[in-house]
């Protein structure tokens, strides 16, 4: 049985609202080629896309965040990504219908990502969503990033709704932890990148969906 519809729904961006994996993997392909390394498949990199530069550099170049060369590689990654970040990025199948359903029901929605805000806003604009969304929050919008609850609480404030009447949807354990800490209902997007050690069934989310359209039923909007 579906719960009472929320007043607002917030989405993680990478791997939840939009499939950004190809554009996120492209800098790694280029960086490996520039270093004479063999190509890696998108399937190998895809689970690490939700971790951003940190996860992709670790998987694609074998360099951890605490390594001396990491910051230099991160800067190169971000420069390459910014140049082509909308080349192949698209909404997941079914997500346009989900957003239309939320709009029709008068439910506010927005994006709370750990991606840098200066990337979040142009990506949403490129997808035609920036003016429709109530917020476009990045990992540097507030002093904290997920799994800290502050970015989600900031979204609730911008939407002018009680956080307890909100839902957060994400494809990473940090998303679910942040949602719980912000007193929001949480939904694990099992169709997303879902990197990390634990499968989404073990994240402790209030609900799990295997495709975006499942969200309509979970929210009681069918």
Phi and psi restraints in degrees (value plus and minus 20) as a CYANA .aco file:
   2 UNK   PHI     -92.6   -52.6
   2 UNK   PSI     128.8   168.8
   3 UNK   PHI    -100.7   -60.7
   3 UNK   PSI     152.4   192.4
   4 UNK   PHI     -78.5   -38.5
   4 UNK   PSI     114.1   154.1
   5 UNK   PHI     -76.8   -36.8
   5 UNK   PSI     122.8   162.8
   6 UNK   PHI     -98.2   -58.2
   6 UNK   PSI     151.3   191.3
   7 UNK   PHI    -107.2   -67.2
   7 UNK   PSI     -44.7    -4.7
   8 UNK   PHI    -171.9  -131.9
   8 UNK   PSI     128.9   168.9
   9 UNK   PHI    -146.3  -106.3
   9 UNK   PSI     110.0   150.0
  10 UNK   PHI    -135.9   -95.9
  10 UNK   PSI     121.0   161.0
  11 UNK   PHI    -137.8   -97.8
  11 UNK   PSI     120.8   160.8
  12 UNK   PHI     -86.7   -46.7
  12 UNK   PSI     136.3   176.3
  13 UNK   PHI    -109.9   -69.9
  13 UNK   PSI     -87.0   -47.0
  14 UNK   PHI     -89.3   -49.3
  14 UNK   PSI      97.9   137.9
  15 UNK   PHI      64.5   104.5
  15 UNK   PSI     -20.4    19.6
  16 UNK   PHI    -143.8  -103.8
  16 UNK   PSI     -83.0   -43.0
  17 UNK   PHI     -99.4   -59.4
  17 UNK   PSI     -66.4   -26.4
  18 UNK   PHI    -148.8  -108.8
  18 UNK   PSI     128.1   168.1
  19 UNK   PHI    -108.5   -68.5
  19 UNK   PSI      79.5   119.5
  20 UNK   PHI    -125.8   -85.8
  20 UNK   PSI     -11.6    28.4
  21 UNK   PHI     -80.0   -40.0
  21 UNK   PSI     -63.9   -23.9
  22 UNK   PHI     -83.7   -43.7
  22 UNK   PSI     -62.7   -22.7
  23 UNK   PHI     -89.7   -49.7
  23 UNK   PSI     -53.2   -13.2
  24 UNK   PHI     -92.3   -52.3
  24 UNK   PSI     -51.8   -11.8
  25 UNK   PHI     -98.4   -58.4
  25 UNK   PSI     -44.6    -4.6
  26 UNK   PHI     -77.4   -37.4
  26 UNK   PSI     -62.9   -22.9
  27 UNK   PHI     -79.9   -39.9
  27 UNK   PSI     -56.4   -16.4
  28 UNK   PHI     -86.5   -46.5
  28 UNK   PSI     -62.6   -22.6
  29 UNK   PHI     -76.8   -36.8
  29 UNK   PSI     -66.0   -26.0
  30 UNK   PHI     -87.4   -47.4
  30 UNK   PSI     -60.3   -20.3
  31 UNK   PHI     -88.6   -48.6
  31 UNK   PSI     -56.7   -16.7
  32 UNK   PHI     -87.6   -47.6
  32 UNK   PSI     -63.1   -23.1
  33 UNK   PHI     -81.6   -41.6
  33 UNK   PSI     -60.9   -20.9
  34 UNK   PHI     -85.1   -45.1
  34 UNK   PSI     -42.1    -2.1
  35 UNK   PHI    -123.1   -83.1
  35 UNK   PSI     -10.2    29.8
  36 UNK   PHI      52.1    92.1
  36 UNK   PSI       2.4    42.4
  37 UNK   PHI    -111.9   -71.9
  37 UNK   PSI     132.7   172.7
  38 UNK   PHI     -86.7   -46.7
  38 UNK   PSI     130.4   170.4
  39 UNK   PHI     -82.7   -42.7
  39 UNK   PSI     132.4   172.4
  40 UNK   PHI    -135.0   -95.0
  40 UNK   PSI     129.9   169.9
  41 UNK   PHI     -99.1   -59.1
  41 UNK   PSI     136.0   176.0
  42 UNK   PHI     -81.7   -41.7
  42 UNK   PSI     -57.3   -17.3
  43 UNK   PHI     -80.6   -40.6
  43 UNK   PSI     -54.1   -14.1
  44 UNK   PHI     -90.7   -50.7
  44 UNK   PSI     -53.2   -13.2
  45 UNK   PHI    -109.9   -69.9
  45 UNK   PSI     -46.3    -6.3
  46 UNK   PHI     -73.1   -33.1
  46 UNK   PSI     -65.5   -25.5
  47 UNK   PHI     -82.7   -42.7
  47 UNK   PSI     -38.6     1.4
  48 UNK   PHI    -114.4   -74.4
  48 UNK   PSI     -23.3    16.7
  49 UNK   PHI     -85.4   -45.4
  49 UNK   PSI     -52.0   -12.0
  50 UNK   PHI     -90.2   -50.2
  50 UNK   PSI     -34.9     5.1
  51 UNK   PHI    -109.4   -69.4
  51 UNK   PSI     -22.1    17.9
  52 UNK   PHI      47.6    87.6
  52 UNK   PSI    -171.1  -131.1
  53 UNK   PHI     -77.5   -37.5
  53 UNK   PSI     -60.3   -20.3
  54 UNK   PHI     -77.0   -37.0
  54 UNK   PSI     -71.7   -31.7
  55 UNK   PHI     -90.6   -50.6
  55 UNK   PSI     -59.1   -19.1
  56 UNK   PHI     -90.8   -50.8
  56 UNK   PSI     -57.3   -17.3
  57 UNK   PHI     -87.5   -47.5
  57 UNK   PSI     -57.8   -17.8
  58 UNK   PHI     -83.4   -43.4
  58 UNK   PSI     -68.5   -28.5
  59 UNK   PHI     -93.0   -53.0
  59 UNK   PSI     -63.0   -23.0
  60 UNK   PHI    -102.9   -62.9
  60 UNK   PSI     -47.1    -7.1
  61 UNK   PHI    -145.4  -105.4
  61 UNK   PSI     -23.9    16.1
  62 UNK   PHI      50.5    90.5
  62 UNK   PSI       5.0    45.0
  63 UNK   PHI    -134.6   -94.6
  63 UNK   PSI     102.4   142.4
  64 UNK   PHI    -104.2   -64.2
  64 UNK   PSI     144.3   184.3
  65 UNK   PHI     -81.3   -41.3
  65 UNK   PSI     -49.4    -9.4
  66 UNK   PHI    -110.0   -70.0
  66 UNK   PSI     -15.7    24.3
  67 UNK   PHI     -96.6   -56.6
  67 UNK   PSI     127.0   167.0
  68 UNK   PHI     -77.9   -37.9
  68 UNK   PSI     -53.6   -13.6
  69 UNK   PHI    -106.8   -66.8
  69 UNK   PSI     -20.9    19.1
  70 UNK   PHI     -81.6   -41.6
  70 UNK   PSI     -67.3   -27.3
  71 UNK   PHI     -81.8   -41.8
  71 UNK   PSI     -58.0   -18.0
  72 UNK   PHI     -83.9   -43.9
  72 UNK   PSI     -63.1   -23.1
  73 UNK   PHI     -87.1   -47.1
  73 UNK   PSI     -57.5   -17.5
  74 UNK   PHI     -82.8   -42.8
  74 UNK   PSI     -63.2   -23.2
  75 UNK   PHI     -82.4   -42.4
  75 UNK   PSI     -62.2   -22.2
  76 UNK   PHI     -83.3   -43.3
  76 UNK   PSI     -63.3   -23.3
  77 UNK   PHI     -78.2   -38.2
  77 UNK   PSI     -68.8   -28.8
  78 UNK   PHI     -86.1   -46.1
  78 UNK   PSI     -57.6   -17.6
  79 UNK   PHI     -82.9   -42.9
  79 UNK   PSI     -63.7   -23.7
  80 UNK   PHI     -87.0   -47.0
  80 UNK   PSI     -60.8   -20.8
  81 UNK   PHI     -85.7   -45.7
  81 UNK   PSI     -64.2   -24.2
  82 UNK   PHI     -80.2   -40.2
  82 UNK   PSI     -49.7    -9.7
  83 UNK   PHI     -93.2   -53.2
  83 UNK   PSI     -43.5    -3.5
  84 UNK   PHI    -157.4  -117.4
  84 UNK   PSI       6.1    46.1
  85 UNK   PHI     -93.4   -53.4
  85 UNK   PSI     -26.7    13.3
  86 UNK   PHI    -137.4   -97.4
  86 UNK   PSI      -4.7    35.3
  87 UNK   PHI     -85.9   -45.9
  87 UNK   PSI     -65.4   -25.4
  88 UNK   PHI    -147.9  -107.9
  88 UNK   PSI     -19.8    20.2
  89 UNK   PHI     -84.8   -44.8
  89 UNK   PSI     116.5   156.5
  90 UNK   PHI    -171.7  -131.7
  90 UNK   PSI     139.5   179.5
  91 UNK   PHI     -87.5   -47.5
  91 UNK   PSI     126.5   166.5
  92 UNK   PHI     -84.7   -44.7
  92 UNK   PSI     129.9   169.9
  93 UNK   PHI     -74.7   -34.7
  93 UNK   PSI     111.7   151.7
  94 UNK   PHI      73.0   113.0
  94 UNK   PSI     -40.2    -0.2
  95 UNK   PHI     -86.3   -46.3
  95 UNK   PSI     -57.7   -17.7
  96 UNK   PHI     -77.1   -37.1
  96 UNK   PSI     -59.8   -19.8
  97 UNK   PHI     -87.0   -47.0
  97 UNK   PSI     -56.9   -16.9
  98 UNK   PHI     -81.7   -41.7
  98 UNK   PSI     -66.7   -26.7
  99 UNK   PHI     -86.6   -46.6
  99 UNK   PSI     -58.7   -18.7
 100 UNK   PHI     -82.7   -42.7
 100 UNK   PSI     -58.8   -18.8
 101 UNK   PHI     -85.6   -45.6
 101 UNK   PSI     -61.8   -21.8
 102 UNK   PHI     -82.4   -42.4
 102 UNK   PSI     -64.6   -24.6
 103 UNK   PHI     -80.4   -40.4
 103 UNK   PSI     -64.7   -24.7
 104 UNK   PHI     -84.3   -44.3
 104 UNK   PSI     -50.9   -10.9
 105 UNK   PHI    -106.0   -66.0
 105 UNK   PSI     -22.0    18.0
 106 UNK   PHI      53.6    93.6
 106 UNK   PSI       3.4    43.4
 107 UNK   PHI    -115.7   -75.7
 107 UNK   PSI     103.2   143.2
 108 UNK   PHI     -92.7   -52.7
 108 UNK   PSI     128.0   168.0
 109 UNK   PHI    -164.6  -124.6
 109 UNK   PSI     134.9   174.9
 110 UNK   PHI    -180.6  -140.6
 110 UNK   PSI    -196.1  -156.1
 111 UNK   PHI    -139.1   -99.1
 111 UNK   PSI     112.5   152.5
 112 UNK   PHI    -147.8  -107.8
 112 UNK   PSI      85.1   125.1
 113 UNK   PHI    -140.4  -100.4
 113 UNK   PSI     141.4   181.4
 114 UNK   PHI    -111.9   -71.9
 114 UNK   PSI     -23.4    16.6
 115 UNK   PHI     -88.0   -48.0
 115 UNK   PSI     128.0   168.0
 116 UNK   PHI     -76.2   -36.2
 116 UNK   PSI     116.6   156.6
 117 UNK   PHI     -78.6   -38.6
 117 UNK   PSI     -53.1   -13.1
 118 UNK   PHI     -88.1   -48.1
 118 UNK   PSI     -31.0     9.0
 119 UNK   PHI    -117.4   -77.4
 119 UNK   PSI     -56.2   -16.2
 120 UNK   PHI     -79.6   -39.6
 120 UNK   PSI     -67.9   -27.9
 121 UNK   PHI     -84.8   -44.8
 121 UNK   PSI     -68.1   -28.1
 122 UNK   PHI     -87.4   -47.4
 122 UNK   PSI     -49.3    -9.3
 123 UNK   PHI     -87.1   -47.1
 123 UNK   PSI     -65.7   -25.7
 124 UNK   PHI     -83.2   -43.2
 124 UNK   PSI     -58.8   -18.8
 125 UNK   PHI     -83.5   -43.5
 125 UNK   PSI     -62.7   -22.7
 126 UNK   PHI     -84.5   -44.5
 126 UNK   PSI     -48.5    -8.5
 127 UNK   PHI    -106.8   -66.8
 127 UNK   PSI     -20.7    19.3
 128 UNK   PHI      55.6    95.6
 128 UNK   PSI       6.1    46.1
 129 UNK   PHI    -136.4   -96.4
 129 UNK   PSI     -30.8     9.2
 130 UNK   PHI     -80.8   -40.8
 130 UNK   PSI     -62.3   -22.3
 131 UNK   PHI     -94.8   -54.8
 131 UNK   PSI     -42.3    -2.3
 132 UNK   PHI    -103.6   -63.6
 132 UNK   PSI     -46.9    -6.9
 133 UNK   PHI    -104.3   -64.3
 133 UNK   PSI     127.0   167.0
 134 UNK   PHI    -100.8   -60.8
 134 UNK   PSI     -37.0     3.0
 135 UNK   PHI    -178.7  -138.7
 135 UNK   PSI     136.0   176.0
 136 UNK   PHI    -157.9  -117.9
 136 UNK   PSI      58.6    98.6
 137 UNK   PHI    -114.9   -74.9
 137 UNK   PSI     112.1   152.1
 138 UNK   PHI    -128.5   -88.5
 138 UNK   PSI     159.0   199.0
 139 UNK   PHI     -88.0   -48.0
 139 UNK   PSI     -36.0     4.0
 140 UNK   PHI    -131.6   -91.6
 140 UNK   PSI     -10.3    29.7
 141 UNK   PHI     -88.3   -48.3
 141 UNK   PSI     -61.1   -21.1
 142 UNK   PHI    -130.6   -90.6
 142 UNK   PSI     153.8   193.8
 143 UNK   PHI     -87.9   -47.9
 143 UNK   PSI     -26.2    13.8
 144 UNK   PHI    -148.3  -108.3
 144 UNK   PSI     135.4   175.4
 145 UNK   PHI    -138.5   -98.5
 145 UNK   PSI     140.2   180.2
 146 UNK   PHI     -78.5   -38.5
 146 UNK   PSI     122.1   162.1
 147 UNK   PHI    -106.1   -66.1
 147 UNK   PSI     -12.8    27.2
 148 UNK   PHI     -83.7   -43.7
 148 UNK   PSI     122.3   162.3
 149 UNK   PHI     -95.9   -55.9
 149 UNK   PSI     -34.8     5.2
 150 UNK   PHI     -76.7   -36.7
 150 UNK   PSI     -61.3   -21.3
 151 UNK   PHI     -79.8   -39.8
 151 UNK   PSI     -57.7   -17.7
 152 UNK   PHI     -91.5   -51.5
 152 UNK   PSI     -60.2   -20.2
 153 UNK   PHI     -84.6   -44.6
 153 UNK   PSI     -55.9   -15.9
 154 UNK   PHI     -83.2   -43.2
 154 UNK   PSI     -60.6   -20.6
 155 UNK   PHI     -80.5   -40.5
 155 UNK   PSI     -61.7   -21.7
 156 UNK   PHI     -83.8   -43.8
 156 UNK   PSI     -58.7   -18.7
 157 UNK   PHI     -85.0   -45.0
 157 UNK   PSI     -62.9   -22.9
 158 UNK   PHI     -84.4   -44.4
 158 UNK   PSI     -52.9   -12.9
 159 UNK   PHI    -102.3   -62.3
 159 UNK   PSI     -28.2    11.8
 160 UNK   PHI      39.3    79.3
 160 UNK   PSI      24.9    64.9
 161 UNK   PHI    -153.9  -113.9
 161 UNK   PSI     137.8   177.8
 162 UNK   PHI     -90.4   -50.4
 162 UNK   PSI     109.6   149.6
 163 UNK   PHI     -76.5   -36.5
 163 UNK   PSI     -49.7    -9.7
 164 UNK   PHI     -90.0   -50.0
 164 UNK   PSI     -33.6     6.4
 165 UNK   PHI    -124.5   -84.5
 165 UNK   PSI       0.8    40.8
 166 UNK   PHI    -134.2   -94.2
 166 UNK   PSI     141.4   181.4
 167 UNK   PHI    -144.7  -104.7
 167 UNK   PSI     119.8   159.8
 168 UNK   PHI    -140.0  -100.0
 168 UNK   PSI     112.4   152.4
 169 UNK   PHI    -136.6   -96.6
 169 UNK   PSI     107.1   147.1
 170 UNK   PHI    -173.3  -133.3
 170 UNK   PSI     143.3   183.3
 171 UNK   PHI    -134.0   -94.0
 171 UNK   PSI       2.8    42.8
 172 UNK   PHI    -161.5  -121.5
 172 UNK   PSI     130.0   170.0
 173 UNK   PHI     -75.7   -35.7
 173 UNK   PSI     -56.7   -16.7
 174 UNK   PHI     -80.1   -40.1
 174 UNK   PSI     -53.6   -13.6
 175 UNK   PHI     -83.8   -43.8
 175 UNK   PSI     -63.7   -23.7
 176 UNK   PHI     -90.1   -50.1
 176 UNK   PSI     -59.6   -19.6
 177 UNK   PHI     -82.6   -42.6
 177 UNK   PSI     -63.0   -23.0
 178 UNK   PHI     -84.7   -44.7
 178 UNK   PSI     -61.8   -21.8
 179 UNK   PHI     -81.8   -41.8
 179 UNK   PSI     -65.8   -25.8
 180 UNK   PHI     -81.7   -41.7
 180 UNK   PSI     -64.0   -24.0
 181 UNK   PHI     -83.8   -43.8
 181 UNK   PSI     -47.5    -7.5
 182 UNK   PHI    -109.9   -69.9
 182 UNK   PSI     -14.8    25.2
 183 UNK   PHI      45.6    85.6
 183 UNK   PSI       7.0    47.0
 184 UNK   PHI    -117.3   -77.3
 184 UNK   PSI     133.4   173.4
 185 UNK   PHI     -87.7   -47.7
 185 UNK   PSI     124.4   164.4
 186 UNK   PHI    -141.3  -101.3
 186 UNK   PSI     123.7   163.7
 187 UNK   PHI    -151.4  -111.4
 187 UNK   PSI     102.6   142.6
 188 UNK   PHI    -106.8   -66.8
 188 UNK   PSI     106.4   146.4
 189 UNK   PHI    -111.6   -71.6
 189 UNK   PSI      71.1   111.1
 190 UNK   PHI     -90.9   -50.9
 190 UNK   PSI     -30.4     9.6
 191 UNK   PHI    -103.0   -63.0
 191 UNK   PSI     -27.7    12.3
 192 UNK   PHI    -104.2   -64.2
 192 UNK   PSI    -176.7  -136.7
 193 UNK   PHI     -93.9   -53.9
 193 UNK   PSI     -60.7   -20.7
 194 UNK   PHI      31.3    71.3
 194 UNK   PSI      28.5    68.5
 195 UNK   PHI     -94.1   -54.1
 195 UNK   PSI     156.6   196.6
 196 UNK   PHI      82.2   122.2
 196 UNK   PSI     157.8   197.8
 197 UNK   PHI    -102.9   -62.9
 197 UNK   PSI     -54.6   -14.6
 198 UNK   PHI    -115.5   -75.5
 198 UNK   PSI     119.9   159.9
 199 UNK   PHI     -91.3   -51.3
 199 UNK   PSI     137.4   177.4
 200 UNK   PHI     -79.4   -39.4
 200 UNK   PSI     -45.2    -5.2
 201 UNK   PHI     -84.2   -44.2
 201 UNK   PSI     -39.0     1.0
 202 UNK   PHI    -126.4   -86.4
 202 UNK   PSI      -7.1    32.9
 203 UNK   PHI    -103.5   -63.5
 203 UNK   PSI     -33.4     6.6
 204 UNK   PHI      62.0   102.0
 204 UNK   PSI       1.0    41.0
 205 UNK   PHI     -89.3   -49.3
 205 UNK   PSI     135.4   175.4
 206 UNK   PHI     -89.9   -49.9
 206 UNK   PSI     -50.7   -10.7
 207 UNK   PHI    -163.7  -123.7
 207 UNK   PSI     139.3   179.3
 208 UNK   PHI    -151.3  -111.3
 208 UNK   PSI     112.8   152.8
 209 UNK   PHI    -141.8  -101.8
 209 UNK   PSI     126.0   166.0
 210 UNK   PHI    -125.4   -85.4
 210 UNK   PSI     -23.6    16.4
 211 UNK   PHI    -176.3  -136.3
 211 UNK   PSI     132.9   172.9
 212 UNK   PHI     -76.2   -36.2
 212 UNK   PSI     -59.4   -19.4
 213 UNK   PHI     -81.8   -41.8
 213 UNK   PSI     -41.6    -1.6
 214 UNK   PHI     -81.5   -41.5
 214 UNK   PSI     -44.1    -4.1
 215 UNK   PHI     -81.7   -41.7
 215 UNK   PSI     -53.1   -13.1
 216 UNK   PHI     -81.4   -41.4
 216 UNK   PSI     -62.4   -22.4
 217 UNK   PHI     -91.1   -51.1
 217 UNK   PSI     -62.5   -22.5
 218 UNK   PHI     -80.6   -40.6
 218 UNK   PSI     -54.9   -14.9
 219 UNK   PHI    -106.0   -66.0
 219 UNK   PSI     -20.0    20.0
 220 UNK   PHI      51.5    91.5
 220 UNK   PSI      14.4    54.4
 221 UNK   PHI    -128.4   -88.4
 221 UNK   PSI     -13.6    26.4
